[in-house]
Amino acid sequence: MSVAVQCIGFDCPSFLTGASSAGFDVGSSNRIVNRTDEEICQLRERVSMTLGRPLDEALASLREIYRECFREDWDGYGAAAITYDAYKEAEKVIKLMPTSIHMPEITAEPTGGIGLEWYRDKSQVFVISVDGKHRIAYAGIFGTNKIHGTEHLEETLPLVIIEHLRRLYS
Amino acid sequence: MVQVDPSEDLTKFIFNRSQFSPSNDRVKYSAFMPPPNRRLSVFRIAGLAENDVWEIGETIGERRTLPLLARADIKVSFVAETSLKIDADDIPPRHANIIDWPEDHSAVILKAKELARKAQLHLR
């Protein structure tokens, strides 16, 4: 029995496009299995690179900000130091972000918090701020509507945060 | 309290690169957030030439051993629109503080965001 496989929208792995006249003794079957495994691994790596890069970039940016701002007065105006707890909490929030949501720009706040900012344009902006004390302060501008509030941070992102982010990109 | 004309420009000198975005040509809200003493330091730059404005920032940066990276200009009238006040103490000359910030942190972020979106970024 043969199976027709159509590759649409991505490169066909070579195991789907190999010569059809290849024999199927035990040795060649093993070779096909091994090659299939390799191709699947390569595909997985490709997908992981595509999805992982923005996350990696956001985490790298966060690390850099922490390195620059973990001492007091990092801004020249008497800013509070960014604490390790705030850094770890920001890292946790970034990792909890659904993959469908854009990665934020990261900024250090003079009060010692770390801000994550989603900016579409001047009238479509959403910010969340963490300070290592298990709370998320948020503020958003959606056209003429302005909102702000605070939520407790547990093991998942508060629904209200997800809803505002979806609103920003809807 | 010294009266400040609503048409005057204020500037906030920026010494940390996470507080502005050159690629989007914009100031981030964190540049307009007050420090723990709740007094946001700015300078009144009305009537100054561009070089003179930068010179003030360079002097501050030298004192604090931080490189001046950028500045954010904003009209006094925009500050008034966000219900914040300006305390022009003139120490050092032309210095002022934006004061009367709300207690709630998320409300502070919103006000800082409103100021940032009205500000004009200038890169050093």
Contacts between the chains, C-beta under 8 A, distances in Angstrom:
chain1	res1	chain2	res2	distance
A	65	B	18	4.9
A	68	B	16	6.9
A	68	B	17	7.8
A	68	B	18	7.2
A	69	B	16	7.0
A	69	B	18	7.4
A	73	B	64	7.5
A	74	B	16	6.1
A	75	B	14	8.0
A	75	B	15	5.7
A	75	B	16	4.9
A	75	B	19	7.3
A	75	B	35	7.5
A	75	B	66	7.9
A	76	B	13	7.8
A	76	B	15	4.4
A	76	B	16	8.0
A	76	B	60	6.8
A	76	B	61	7.0
A	76	B	64	4.1
A	76	B	66	4.7
A	77	B	35	5.1
A	77	B	40	7.9
A	77	B	41	5.3
A	78	B	35	4.5
A	78	B	36	6.8
A	78	B	37	6.3
A	79	B	35	5.4
A	79	B	36	7.9
A	80	B	35	7.3
A	80	B	36	5.4
A	105	B	21	6.5
A	105	B	28	7.2
A	106	B	18	6.7
A	107	B	18	4.6
A	107	B	19	6.0
A	107	B	28	4.8
A	107	B	29	7.5
A	107	B	30	4.2
A	108	B	16	6.3
A	108	B	18	4.9
A	108	B	19	7.2
A	108	B	30	6.3
A	109	B	30	5.0
A	109	B	33	5.4
A	110	B	30	7.0
A	110	B	33	5.2
A	110	B	34	6.7
A	110	B	35	4.3
A	110	B	36	7.4
A	111	B	33	6.5
A	111	B	34	7.9
A	111	B	35	7.2
A	111	B	36	6.2
A	111	B	105	7.2
A	111	B	108	7.9
A	112	B	36	7.9
A	113	B	105	7.6
A	115	B	28	7.6
A	115	B	29	7.0
A	115	B	30	5.5
A	115	B	109	7.3
A	117	B	28	6.3
A	117	B	29	7.0
A	119	B	21	7.8
A	119	B	24	6.8
A	119	B	26	7.4
A	122	B	26	7.9
A	122	B	117	4.5
A	123	B	117	7.7
A	125	B	113	6.2
A	125	B	117	7.2
A	127	B	29	6.2
A	127	B	109	5.6
A	127	B	113	6.3
A	129	B	105	6.8
A	129	B	106	7.6
A	129	B	109	5.9
A	131	B	105	7.9
A	137	B	105	4.5
A	137	B	106	4.0
A	137	B	109	6.1
A	138	B	106	6.0
A	138	B	109	7.8
A	139	B	106	5.3
A	139	B	107	7.7
A	139	B	109	4.1
A	139	B	110	4.0
A	139	B	113	5.9
A	141	B	110	7.7
A	141	B	113	6.2
A	141	B	114	7.4
A	141	B	117	7.3
A	146	B	110	6.0
A	146	B	114	7.8
A	147	B	110	8.0
A	148	B	104	7.6
A	148	B	106	3.9
A	148	B	107	5.5
A	148	B	109	6.6
A	148	B	110	4.5
A	149	B	106	5.5
A	150	B	104	7.5
A	150	B	105	7.0
A	150	B	106	5.4
